[in-house]
């Protein structure tokens, strides 16, 4: 193996190069981490500034949203839902509304049964099955009364059966009665968890 022999000038240049390299390495070891950290903090700060601008835009819209919310509250949307807080009480409330509509408009109530409540988003749908007897004019008034009341009541299903035979001739001035089966439902607000 051959040894490398340098003259004094080359030795000094080599020593100076090693010294400069060591100094550059020391400077890099001391300067690069803070530089990278500074770049990272600049990126995070820029992201926070963008978020702050977005939040400031949203905050500027707050009065407009507050007015819109007050307008919605003033309309009292809860009046369209059942007043009861429990499912069984809500079923009784629907039963009473249907009973009043049927008996107040010339129908005869046969039976009325509360069905199983169903979840519908954040609300519960309270169904009631009704069997009654009414003539055509009474049925029209009953359906109109159910449709026009508050809270809202929905007729989901209706079956009509006449009790007359083929060739039946109605007595003049007397309306034949119809057996009616209705599925009526109403919403109970905010009861689903």
Kinemage of the C-alpha trace (Angstrom):
@kinemage 1
@onewidth
@group {chain A} dominant
@subgroup {mainchain}
@vectorlist {calphas} color= white
{ca unk a 1} P 0.000 0.000 0.000
{ca unk a 2} L 1.260 3.326 -1.008
{ca unk a 3} L 1.196 6.315 1.271
{ca unk a 4} L 0.037 9.603 -0.012
{ca unk a 5} L 2.677 12.223 0.429
{ca unk a 6} L 1.720 15.836 0.235
{ca unk a 7} L 3.891 18.867 0.077
{ca unk a 8} L 3.352 21.501 2.783
{ca unk a 9} L 1.219 23.684 0.569
{ca unk a 10} L -1.101 20.782 -0.323
{ca unk a 11} L -1.260 19.736 3.340
{ca unk a 12} L -2.285 23.236 4.372
{ca unk a 13} L -4.937 23.322 1.622
{ca unk a 14} L -6.232 19.908 2.689
{ca unk a 15} L -6.336 20.977 6.351
{ca unk a 16} L -8.066 24.189 5.403
{ca unk a 17} L -10.605 22.211 3.272
{ca unk a 18} L -11.272 19.800 6.152
{ca unk a 19} L -11.675 22.751 8.531
{ca unk a 20} L -14.080 24.524 6.165
{ca unk a 21} L -16.031 21.262 5.624
{ca unk a 22} L -16.239 20.694 9.389
{ca unk a 23} L -17.406 24.283 9.915
{ca unk a 24} L -20.021 23.936 7.146
{ca unk a 25} L -21.195 20.650 8.674
{ca unk a 26} L -21.430 22.289 12.125
{ca unk a 27} L -23.317 25.254 10.685
{ca unk a 28} L -25.646 22.888 8.796
{ca unk a 29} L -26.271 20.865 11.944
{ca unk a 30} L -27.078 24.036 13.854
{ca unk a 31} L -28.972 25.955 11.155
{ca unk a 32} L -31.011 23.322 9.251
{ca unk a 33} L -33.282 22.129 12.128
{ca unk a 34} L -34.401 25.668 13.034
{ca unk a 35} L -34.928 26.424 9.327
{ca unk a 36} L -37.105 23.294 8.892
{ca unk a 37} L -38.957 24.099 12.099
{ca unk a 38} L -39.508 27.668 10.865
{ca unk a 39} L -40.908 26.368 7.557
{ca unk a 40} L -43.243 24.010 9.432
{ca unk a 41} L -44.463 26.799 11.710
{ca unk a 42} L -44.987 29.060 8.690
{ca unk a 43} L -47.171 26.379 7.078
{ca unk a 44} L -49.178 25.868 10.299
{ca unk a 45} L -49.524 29.625 10.767
{ca unk a 46} L -50.727 30.007 7.178
{ca unk a 47} L -53.300 27.242 7.747
{ca unk a 48} L -54.502 28.929 10.948
{ca unk a 49} L -54.810 32.266 9.159
{ca unk a 50} L -56.986 30.651 6.466
{ca unk a 51} L -59.138 29.060 9.180
{ca unk a 52} L -59.380 32.364 11.031
{ca unk a 53} L -60.580 34.113 7.861
{ca unk a 54} L -63.196 31.396 7.353
{ca unk a 55} L -64.394 31.714 10.970
{ca unk a 56} L -64.509 35.500 10.656
{ca unk a 57} L -66.714 35.160 7.554
{ca unk a 58} L -69.001 32.801 9.472
{ca unk a 59} L -69.074 35.140 12.467
{ca unk a 60} L -70.020 38.022 10.167
{ca unk a 61} L -73.036 35.992 9.026
{ca unk a 62} L -74.181 35.344 12.610
{ca unk a 63} L -76.726 38.207 12.789
{ca unk a 64} L -78.336 37.057 9.545
{ca unk a 65} L -78.588 33.472 10.800
{ca unk a 66} L -79.907 34.649 14.172
{ca unk a 67} L -82.686 36.616 12.429
{ca unk a 68} L -83.555 33.591 10.274
{ca unk a 69} L -83.626 31.346 13.353
{ca unk a 70} L -85.910 33.766 15.179
{ca unk a 71} L -88.219 33.844 12.144
{ca unk a 72} L -88.394 30.038 12.204
{ca unk a 73} L -89.062 29.996 15.949
{ca unk a 74} L -91.804 32.595 15.463
{ca unk a 75} L -93.583 30.223 13.084
{ca unk a 76} L -93.900 27.705 15.961
{ca unk a 77} L -93.199 24.491 14.040
{ca unk a 78} L -93.839 22.390 17.169
{ca unk a 79} L -97.577 22.955 16.771
{ca unk a 80} L -97.573 20.490 13.858
{ca unk a 81} L -96.393 17.647 16.133
{ca unk a 82} L -98.176 15.812 18.905
{ca unk a 83} L -98.030 17.486 22.298
{ca unk a 84} L -97.475 14.312 24.320
{ca unk a 85} L -93.995 13.363 25.480
{ca unk a 86} L -94.425 9.564 25.612
{ca unk a 87} L -95.437 7.141 22.876
{ca unk a 88} L -98.488 5.760 24.690
{ca unk a 89} L -99.769 9.259 25.486
{ca unk a 90} L -99.185 10.295 21.872
{ca unk a 91} L -101.208 7.287 20.719
{ca unk a 92} L -104.050 8.320 23.006
{ca unk a 93} L -103.817 11.862 21.614
{ca unk a 94} L -104.136 10.576 18.031
{ca unk a 95} L -107.038 8.328 19.086
{ca unk a 96} L -108.869 11.278 20.609
{ca unk a 97} L -108.335 13.453 17.521
{ca unk a 98} L -109.676 10.694 15.256
{ca unk a 99} L -112.588 9.961 17.606
{ca unk a 100} L -113.589 13.651 17.644
{ca unk a 101} L -113.365 13.889 13.839
{ca unk a 102} L -115.463 10.732 13.302
{ca unk a 103} L -118.136 11.369 15.900
{ca unk a 104} L -118.339 15.089 15.150
{ca unk a 105} L -119.023 14.525 11.457
{ca unk a 106} L -121.702 11.854 11.411
{ca unk a 107} L -119.622 8.652 11.473
{ca unk a 108} L -119.902 5.709 13.866
{ca unk a 109} L -116.666 4.458 15.322
{ca unk a 110} L -116.284 0.671 15.309
{ca unk a 111} L -112.819 0.226 16.793
{ca unk a 112} L -109.596 2.146 17.166
{ca unk a 113} L -106.187 0.656 18.000
{ca unk a 114} L -102.749 2.165 18.523
{ca unk a 115} L -100.052 0.553 16.366
{ca unk a 116} L -96.322 0.139 16.944
{ca unk a 117} L -94.418 3.462 16.832
{ca unk a 118} L -91.784 3.712 14.082
{ca unk a 119} L -88.592 5.774 14.080
{ca unk a 120} L -88.419 8.341 11.273
{ca unk a 121} L -85.193 10.313 11.611
{ca unk a 122} L -85.353 12.292 14.841
{ca unk a 123} L -89.112 11.812 15.146
{ca unk a 124} L -91.466 8.938 15.861
{ca unk a 125} L -94.463 8.103 13.729
{ca unk a 126} L -97.455 7.099 15.859
{ca unk a 127} L -99.939 4.978 13.827
{ca unk a 128} L -103.570 4.258 14.709
{ca unk a 129} L -105.907 1.792 12.939
{ca unk a 130} L -109.540 2.908 12.750
{ca unk a 131} L -112.675 1.029 11.705
{ca unk a 132} L -115.858 3.026 11.274
{ca unk a 133} L -119.123 3.249 9.398
{ca unk a 134} L -120.154 6.389 7.526
{ca unk a 135} L -121.986 7.507 4.408
{ca unk a 136} L -120.135 9.276 1.577
{ca unk a 137} L -120.858 12.828 2.762
{ca unk a 138} L -119.872 11.990 6.333
{ca unk a 139} L -116.682 10.306 5.144
{ca unk a 140} L -115.789 13.393 3.147
{ca unk a 141} L -116.337 15.641 6.194
{ca unk a 142} L -114.330 13.251 8.417
{ca unk a 143} L -111.358 13.215 6.024
{ca unk a 144} L -111.544 16.984 5.670
{ca unk a 145} L -111.583 17.381 9.470
{ca unk a 146} L -108.564 15.082 9.817
{ca unk a 147} L -106.688 16.953 7.103
{ca unk a 148} L -107.434 20.430 8.441
{ca unk a 149} L -106.480 19.950 12.088
{ca unk a 150} L -103.297 20.780 13.916
{ca unk a 151} L -101.172 18.815 14.741
{ca unk a 152} L -100.942 17.217 11.336
{ca unk a 153} L -102.566 13.802 10.957
{ca unk a 154} L -101.895 11.635 7.905
{ca unk a 155} L -104.212 9.031 6.386
{ca unk a 156} L -101.771 6.385 5.205
{ca unk a 157} L -104.177 3.720 4.020
{ca unk a 158} L -107.917 3.567 3.454
{ca unk a 159} L -110.155 0.616 2.573
{ca unk a 160} L -113.818 1.118 1.695
{ca unk a 161} L -116.364 -1.714 1.656
{ca unk a 162} L -120.026 -1.413 0.960
{ca unk a 163} L -122.496 -3.716 2.598
{ca unk a 164} L -124.776 -3.802 -0.418
{ca unk a 165} L -125.347 -6.620 -2.870
{ca unk a 166} L -125.318 -6.522 -6.652
{ca unk a 167} L -128.419 -4.907 -8.057
{ca unk a 168} L -129.028 -2.855 -4.900
{ca unk a 169} L -131.279 0.155 -5.371
{ca unk a 170} L -130.867 2.786 -2.655
{ca unk a 171} L -133.886 4.291 -0.989
{ca unk a 172} L -134.362 7.831 -2.288
{ca unk a 173} L -132.953 10.425 0.106
{ca unk a 174} L -131.002 7.809 2.134
{ca unk a 175} L -127.279 7.389 1.591
{ca unk a 176} L -125.906 3.839 1.947
{ca unk a 177} L -123.321 3.395 4.631
{ca unk a 178} L -119.759 2.304 3.923
{ca unk a 179} L -117.463 0.269 6.152
{ca unk a 180} L -114.221 2.242 6.302
{ca unk a 181} L -110.841 1.112 7.574
{ca unk a 182} L -108.200 3.839 7.961
{ca unk a 183} L -104.574 3.840 9.015
{ca unk a 184} L -103.958 7.272 10.516
{ca unk a 185} L -100.625 8.497 11.842
{ca unk a 186} L -99.057 11.597 13.394
{ca unk a 187} L -95.530 12.589 14.380
{ca unk a 188} L -94.103 12.866 17.858
{ca unk a 189} L -91.260 15.424 17.726
{ca unk a 190} L -87.751 14.833 18.931
{ca unk a 191} L -88.366 11.632 20.845
{ca unk a 192} L -85.809 9.451 19.058
{ca unk a 193} L -82.333 9.301 20.577
